[in-house]
Amino acid sequence: MIAQKNSEPWVFLNGRFVPYSQAVIPVDTHALHYGTGCFEGIRGYFNEEEKTLFVFRLKDHYQRLHRSSATLMMKIPYTVSELCAITIKLLEKNNDHEDVYIRPLVYKKDSTVTKFNLEQLSDGLVIFTKPLGRYLNVSQGISVIVSSWHRVDSRMIPPFAKPTGLYLNTCLSNTQASQKGVAEAILPNADGSIAEGSAENIFLVIKGQLVTPSKDQNILEGVTRATIIKLARSLLRLKVQERKVMKNELVTASEIFLTGTGAEVTPVIKVDGKKIGEGNVGPITSKLQKLYFDIVHGENPRYKKWLTAV
Ligand SMILES: Cc1ncc(COP(=O)(O)O)c(C=O)c1O
């Protein structure tokens, strides 16, 4: 049953659905001070005609959250199926008739500033939703810089685990981009290869093939990245290379685009002031973007298996 629209949204906090204003945590919560959390970002697309919210790859996101939590020694007291069911219930309660972003966060919830042993700290779980439209300019594309901030190395913090503390790296590089008047930053690794955008994976089109940094390049293994690789191979019959990508390859690429739940498929038209290709959205990017948007909006029957209807 669809609930009546509430004046404030519901939040799932440590086992209970509570109104947003009551979803509060103490000031000395461990995660607030030490970045001890990991999270997911999931999108739901509202289909006006069907009056249905389609959540994209819900199960895959929760599988990643389980992997991230295990890496960071955090325990989620729910299985992947239970997390999916809780999220569906939350979306039904919030009853949004627009595109939404779903944010599950697992965090160290103890009130302490002196403990650092992850195994001795207890875990909390919060899930909330927010209306979310476009995050970057997907239609015209964006300009980016290669940041002077490096991507955090997996020998420091596992970047594939989406740890909250790591997002200071995102904030610093993204701030640098906006100080330089562009929309986003690309982060290099210490050896001058390219890892990814501040919160997106990156793809290059080189000689008609897709090239993207491989999983050992300190990237987050994006759900959108995996989706695009699958679509490129199976529908567009493109070759996709996952490998080390050097910074100088960015300017030789005929097209570049970023992928992410937030960023969707965002064309990159300039890097460090230099035009990519003709300086507008390239043909391969356009095709993949169209496929992606059709799928997430429930307009491609073959890929409805990736959607959870609410
Ligand atoms: C650092 C980083 N890389 C890549 C991505 C893209 O991942 P996904 O496609 O799973 O959203 C994100 C997503 O938020 C991210 O934060």
The ligand as an ORCA input file, in Angstrom:
! r2SCAN-3c Opt
* xyz 0 1
  C      34.952      7.830     -6.221
  C      33.851      7.320     -7.084
  N      34.164      6.696     -8.237
  C      33.215      6.203     -9.052
  C      31.869      6.323     -8.749
  C      30.832      5.716     -9.659
  O      30.275      4.584     -9.044
  P      28.788      4.106     -9.338
  O      28.680      3.980    -10.809
  O      28.685      2.801     -8.645
  O      27.879      5.141     -8.786
  C      31.496      6.955     -7.571
  C      30.075      7.063     -7.236
  O      29.592      7.732     -6.456
  C      32.504      7.464     -6.706
  O      32.194      8.073     -5.566
*
